[in-house]
Amino acid sequence: MSFLKKLFGGNGREGLSSSEVVEHEGFMIYPEPTNEGGTYRVSARIEKVINDELRSQRLLRADTSSNEEEASRTSILKAKQVIDERGEKLFDGPSA
């Protein structure tokens, strides 16, 4: 079963459906809030295929929420903001 999740874009977290993956300006956003002992840190994976190569960048914010769904929504909003500000430059350098 986890093989299928990886194959079809799941990240192995229970409860996250593929419908929560969001496309924005050609980028794919995967909300992945990090559980930190009862609070969830805003976090997402941003991906885009550029020149036939899958590029990926992790967004990790200081923002937290006590609710995982709210943290997922905020992760998507923050990822969209970063995409709008940086575009493909998001993938320049090791910690872009």
Stockholm file with secondary structure:
# STOCKHOLM 1.0

chainA/1-96         MSFLKKLFGGNGREGLSSSEVVEHEGFMIYPEPTNEGGTYRVSARIEKVINDELRSQRLLRADTSSNEEEASRTSILKAKQVIDERGEKLFDGPSA
#=GR chainA/1-96 SS CHHHHHHTTCCSCTTCCGGGCEEETTEEEEECCEECSSCEEEEEEEEEEETTEEEEEEEEEEEEESSHHHHHHHHHHHHHHHHHHHGGGGGSSTTC
#=GC SS_cons        CHHHHHHTTCCSCTTCCGGGCEEETTEEEEECCEECSSCEEEEEEEEEEETTEEEEEEEEEEEEESSHHHHHHHHHHHHHHHHHHHGGGGGSSTTC
//
